[in-house]
């Protein structure tokens, strides 16, 4: 996904995990996905670099679509579409 496309993504829910480690952020994402419908998009904010590998693995393992990430002022924004 091109950077320009990522900027245009309108998430249905945002989880701010910037003060958490990646496992805690993923747990928050799992809980958030309970309320989302198939096709809705979750935006995860985190400062944990390990999420660069963990989020795509988790999304793919759970049947969700990993849309990518972008860096923004000292943290990362990940986008996942519920499968």
C-alpha positions, 0 to 999 in steps of 0.5 A, a space after each residue: 500500500 502506498 503512503 498516500 493510500 494509507 493516509 486516506 484510510 478511515 478507521 472504524 475504531 482506533 486503539 491507542 497503545 503508545 504507552 504499551 508493549 506490543 503484546 498488550 497492544 495486540 490484546 487490546 486489538 483482539 478485544 476491539 475486534 469483538 465489536 467490529 463487523 467484517 470489513 471494518 478497519 482498526 487503527 492501532 497506534 503504538 511505539 513498539 517496534 516489535 509490532 512491525 512483525 507481530 501485527 501482520 503475523 497476528 492479523 494473517 493468523 486470525 484471518 484479518 487483512 493487514 493493510 500496512 503501517 505508517 510512521 508518524 511523529 515517533 509512533 506507528 499506525 497500523 491498519 487491519 481490516 476485520 475478516 
